[in-house]
Structures are given as C-alpha cells and as structure tokens.
Amino acid sequence: MPAVTKAPNAIGDFLVDYEEKVFEDVKAAPGEKALVTFHTVAFEGSIGFVNLLQATRLQRKGYETSVLLYGPGVTLGVKRGFPKLGDEAFPGHQNFNKQITKFMEEGGKVYACRFALQALYGHGEGSLIEGIRPINPLDVLDIVLLHKKANAVVIDTWTL
C-alpha cells in the first residue's frame, strides 16, 4: 500500500474554497414574496431545518416570506421539551422552535393547518409556538395560489 505523504486534516483547516460565490447575491425587489411549504416530520430528516434556514435567508434578502406547515409539517411548529416544555432534552432538541421563533422575530409569517394539527397529530392550537397562525385546511391551497398569483418564489418540500 502506498504511504500517505500529506499531513492529516486539522481543526481549523479549510477543505473547500468557502469564499468563492458563483452567482450574484439576489435581493428582493420591493413587494416581492416567498413561500416555503413543509410536508415533513420534525426530526425525521434534515430538510425541515434546512428549509427553515432557507426561509430565514429569503426574509433577510428582503422577500416578504411566509412558511406553511401542513400535514406532518405541523410537527415543526409545536412546543416541545422534556421533562418540561422548553427544556432541551438533548443538543439540538429545540432547533426547530428556536429557528421558527427567530424567523418570526425577523418579520416572517408562519401558518399551520388546523386539520393536521388536530385530526392527524392530536394537538390543539395551544400546542403551537407563540406567533404561529393556525389556518383552515381550505386555506392550504389558497395561500399557495395567492403566492403563485403574486409571482412569488415558492419552495415546496414533501417527505414521506
């Protein structure tokens, strides 16, 4: 077997060129909107958290940004903790709650489908993180249609 002649990677090393940006930094024009929809289960994959980061980034780029939690996506918007609500049972346990709260503090809007909340996951509106607006299941399609009519950026995520 050939000998390794390069020193092993060390903490603080750069493994990629993180400074090169290939595309222009797009900013929203006044009044432009974005919608990020979530049909994914909290903690079952990274896409829920990644899309919360994307929604926050869209908000910071100047888009009037909304998040729609429907189906299993409503699980991202419920208060959690153990042994008490708000307690972090393990590192990262409160990631969704903290990111949603930060997004709303920065002006983002979050909506959660009441049908999924109660019928599918057995939660009431009091289970939602403060600031999330519960909506009628018939509003799920209409919020998407309104954003499409406004030529908004729409990011849809589905996981099973």
N, C-alpha and C positions, 0 to 999 in steps of 0.2 A: 504494500500500500504506500502511496506517495506521502511524504512528510508535509505537514501543514507549516507553511512559512510565514503566514500572516498572523499577527497577534489577535487574540480573540476580542470581540466587541466588548467595550467597557461602558459602564454607566456614564451618560453624558455624550457619547458618540452620536453622530448623525449618520443614519443608514441610508437616507434618501435626501434629495435636494428639496427641502420643505419650503424654500423661499420662492422658487420659480412658480409663477402663475401664468398659465397658458391663455386663459380667456380674460376679457375685460371684466372689471368689477361692476356688475349690473346693479343699478339702483332703480327704485320705482319712480315713475312719474307721478305727480300729484293725482290722488284719487285711484291709483291702481290697487287692485285687491288680489289676495291669495287665499286659498282654502286648502287645508290639509285634512284628509279624512283618514280615520283609523277604524279598521275592522280587524283588530288583532288583540290577542290576550296579553295582559300585563305579565311580564317576566317569562314569557314563552319564546322569546327571541329578542333580538336587538332592535328590530325595525320600529317598534313603538317609541323607544327612547331616541333613536336616530331621527325619526320624523318630528319629535318634539324639538330637537335641536334645529332641524331644518325650518320649522315654523318660527322659532325664535330668530333665526337668521333672516328669514323673509321679513319679519317685523322690523328688524334693525336696518334692513335695506330700504325701508320706507313703505312697504306694502301694508295696506290695511288687512291684517291677517286674522283668519278665523280657523279654529280647529273643530272638527266634527267627530265626536265619539259615538259610534253606533255599533250594534251587535256586540261582540266581545270587547270592542274598543272602550265601552263604558267602564271596563275594569281598570283602565288607566286613570280614571277620574275619581275613584272612591278614596275616602280617607282610609289610611292603613296604619298599622303599628302593632307592636306586640312587646310586652303584655298589654300596654295601653295604646290607644290611638295617638299617633305622633312619635311613639318610641321607635327607634331604629333597631330591629332585631338582628340585623347583620349589615355589614357595609354595603351601601347601595340600595338598601331596602326602601328608602324614601326618595330615590331618584326621580320617579315619575311625579310624585307630589311636589317636590321642590322645583322641578323644571316647569310643570304646569303653572305653579304659583308665580315663578319668575316671569313666564310668558305673559300672564295676565297683568302682573305689575307693570310690565313694559307696554301695556295697551292692547295686547291680544285678547281675542274673544274665544271662549270655549263653550261648546254646546254638547249636551249629552241626551241621547234618545231615552225617553221615559219608558218605552216598551221594553227595550233591552235591559234597562236598569231594574225594573220590577219583574217582568214576566220571565226573563232569561236568567237573571243573576240574583233575584230576591232582595234587592236593595230599594230603599226609598230615597226621595230627594235629599233627605238629611244626611245620606251617606256620601254625597258629593263634596269634593273640595270646595270651600267657600269661593264664590265667584263664578263657578260653572253654571251655565244657564240650562236647565232641563227643557227639552222641547218635545212636542207631539211627534209620534212616529211619522205622520204625514209630512212633517217639516223636513225630514231627512232628504227626500228627493228635492223639495223646493229650495233648500239652501244651496244645493249643487246647481240647480237650474239658474237661480239668481246669480251665482258666481259665473256660470258659463255665459249668461246674457251680458255680464259686465266685462267679458273677455279676461277674466281673472286667471291667474296661474292656479291650476288645480292639481294637487298631488294626491292620488288615491292609493291606499295601501290595504291589501287583503292578505291575511294569512289564515290558514286553517289549522 
